[in-house]
Amino acid sequence: MLTIIIVSYNSFFVLSQCMPDLLREPDYPVIIIDNASTDGTPEKIRSAFPKVECVALDLNIGYGRAANIGLSIITSQYALILNPDIQASNALISRLLDKACKYKNHAAIFAPATTKFPEDSSDEIIEKETVLGAALLFDTEQMRPIGYFDENIFLYYEEVDLCKRVLDHGKKVVLCPDVYFPHIKGTSTLPSPAIDRLRQWHVAWSSLYFFRKHGMTTGKRSAWRMVLQYLLKSVVTVTPEKRRKYIARTRGAIAFVFGKQAFDSSGRARASPR
């Protein structure tokens, strides 16, 4: 009926804090696709949570590509993609699955609330243009003709692109506001300056890729205009942290303008820490 897929990168501590009960005694099969962690995540997962299947990759191939590996090996009708920093439980997942079963054939993607529990939430679903990618429930039958994540993207905009493609295929994306999965943002991976530079580089690259792919490169979304905006912000900002952020974004945007892909010829993501 359902398989849970989690993409991890140096995420053992976060996983063990956010969803220990789910991983210890899962009601549904759980597959963790590990993006070549350097903190021993696969070994720690197998030791602490033996009921979870962990697929250890030799290279960090990005969120979407790793999720696609998990999606390619499952046979269940439903697949739930979770970020490591989602506080998920068997009960919450069952509630979301019940929604999908109740509204079967209504939508291809079902998402819980992840930012805050809406005060006026109801048990009705809400049609959306896009939903946050931290927790996505796919009806695999509805998704089959569409496909899943664009493998040209290393990080960011994967779910925005996917939701747009779902809508373009005449399917629906819905939010289930009465099902709340708390999201501890920014903790999927332990922070470091190198990881932050990687993320900011790909924020810029992926946004420009998405805009070009969907014919949205006019006005403020012009590639060169975004390069200049990031460059200007890197010059005028007063804090070193923000300066590093906009320098990384400038480099990502320039790389896109000059035709560089998100991955190099070896399959390694651009701007990855060496």
N, C-alpha and C positions, 0 to 999 in steps of 0.2 A: 504493500500500500504506500509506504513512505520510506525514503532513505535520507539521512541527514549528511550533508557534506560541509566540511569546515576546511578553509584554506589557512595554513599557519606559516608563520615565519618568526622564529625565536619567540614562540607564543606559549610555551608550556606554563609559565607562571600565570599568565593571564587566563588561560583555559582552566587551570586548576582553581582559580579564584572565582571565575564567572559561572562555570557550569559543572562543578564537581559531581553533583548527584546525577545529572544527565549522563555524564561520561562513565560514571561508575556502574550505573544500572539503567542503561537506555531501554526505552520501550520500543525503539525502532533502530535499525542498523545505522551505525555512525561510521563514516569514512573521513579521516583527516588526510588531506593532501599537504605534505610538508615541503615548502619551497627551499630546500637545502639549508635548513637552520644551522647555525653555528653554536647553539646553546644546548645541543643534545636533545632537542624536543622529541624526535621520533622514539629514541630509546626510553626517555622518561615517560612518554605516553604509553608505550607498550608495557612498561613496568607498573605504572600507577593505575592504568585503565585497560586491563587485558581484554575487555569485551569490545573495545574500539579497534577498528582496522586503521592502520596508519601506513600510507604510501609515501615513502621518502624519495624525493626527487634529487638528482645530482646537481641541479642548477636552479636558481631562483627565476622561474619563468613568468612571474607575475600572477596577479589575482585571477584574471579571466581565463588564461590558459590553464592554470591549475584547477580551477573550478570545472572547466570543460573536461579535464581528465576524469574527475569524479563522476561527472554527468554521463560520460561515455561508457562507464562500467556498471551502471545500475540498471535494474530491470523493473523497478517499482513505477507505478503511475505518477506518484508525486515525489518531488525532490525539494528539500529545504536547504538552501545555502545560508550558512551563518558565519558572521565574523567571529573571531575568537573573543572579542570583548562584548559580546551579547550575553546578557544574563538569561539564559534559556533553561527551561525545565520540561520534563515530560508532560506535565499538565498543560503548560502554555502551548506547547507544540501540538498537543491533541486538540486544543481549542481551535487553533488556526487550521488544522487539518479538517476538523468538523465544518468550518466555514467553507472550505474549498469543496467538500463533498456536498454541502447544502446547496451551493451555487454552481454545481458542476455544469460545465460548458458555458458558464457566464463569462469566465475570464481565463487568461493564460497565466497571469502572475497575480498572486495574492501576497500582500505585505502586512505585517502587524505595525502598530504604532511603535516607534523606537525612540523618539525624542522626549516625549512626556505623555502621560496618560491624559487624554482629553477630558475635560470636566463634563462636557455634555455628550460623551460618547454614547452611541446606540449600537444595537446589534446589526444594523444595516451596513452594507459595504458602500464605499464611495469610489466612484470612478476617478482615476487620476491620469495625468499625462506622464508622470514619472513618480517613482517612489525610491526611498533610500535603499542602497544595496546591502545594508548590514544584515538584513533577514529577508529572503525572498523564497516564496513557495511557488514552484513551477508545477503546472499540470503538463506532464511530458507529452501527452497526446496532442494538446493544443500547441505546444512549443515545437513539435517535430518539424513542421514545414518551415519554421522560422529560423531554427538554430539557436545557439546560445551566445556566449560572449565573443566579441570580435577579438581575434587573436593578434591583431596588429597593435593592440593597446596593452601596455604593461601594467599601468595603474591609473585609476581615475577615469571617470566618464563611461566605464563599462556598463553600468546599469542604466545610465541615461540613454546611451546608444541602444541598448537592448529594448528598453521600454518604447522608444520611438519606433523601432522595427516591428514590435508587437502591434502597435497602433496602426502602422502602415499596412500591416497584413489584415487589418479588420478585426483584430482580437482586442481584448480589454485588459487593462491593468487596474487593480483595485486595492484600496486600503481597507483593512478591517480595524476600525478605530477602537473597538472594545477589547481587542487583544493586544496587550502591551508587553513588549520585550524590552526591558531597560538596556540602554546602550551606553557603555562606559567609553565615551569617544576618546580616540587618540591613544588607546592603550593596547591595540592589537599586537604591537611590537614594542619592545623596550626602546625608549627614545635615545637618539644619538645625533650629533651634528651631521654625520655622513648620511644617515637615513633621512634626515630632514632635507638635505640637499637633493637626494634622490627623489623624494616625494615632490618637492617644489619644481624640479626640472620636468617631471612627468605631468604635473598639473597643467603647466603651460603647453607642453607638447600634445597631450591628449585632448585638451580643449580645442586646439586649432585643428587637430585631426578630425574631431567630431564635427566641427563647424564646416570644414571643407567637404567631408563625406556627405553631409546632408544639405549642401548648398546654402549655407548660412554665413557666408564670409563677407557680408557687406557691412558698412558703417563701423561700429565699435568692434566688430568681430573680424575686421581685416587683419591679416597676419602681421603685416608691417606696422600697423597702428598699435597692435598689442605689444610688439617688440619695443616700440618707442615708449609706450606707457610703462612697461616694466623697467626699462632702462632709466627713465626719468625718476621713477619711485626709488630705484636703487641709489640714485644720486642725492635726492632730497630728504630721504628718510633719516631720522636722527638716532635710531637705535641700531646697534650692530646686528641684532637678530633679524630685524626687518630688512636690513641691507643685504644680508646673506640670502634671505628668502627671495628678494627681487632679483638679485644677481643670478640665482639658480633658475628662476623663471625666465629671465632674459635669455640665458643660454639655451634653455629648452625651446623657447619660441624661435630663436635664430636657427637652431638645428632643424626645426620643422621647415622653416622658410627655405633652407638650402637642401631640402630633400632627404634628410637623415631619418631613418626609421627609429622606432622606439627600442629596437634590439639591434645589436651589431651582428656581424657575419657568423660569430660563434654562438649566437643565441643569448648572449648576455645583455641585460638591459643597459641602455645608455645611462651614464652618470652613476652606475653602481659603485659602491666602495670597493677598492682593490685590496 
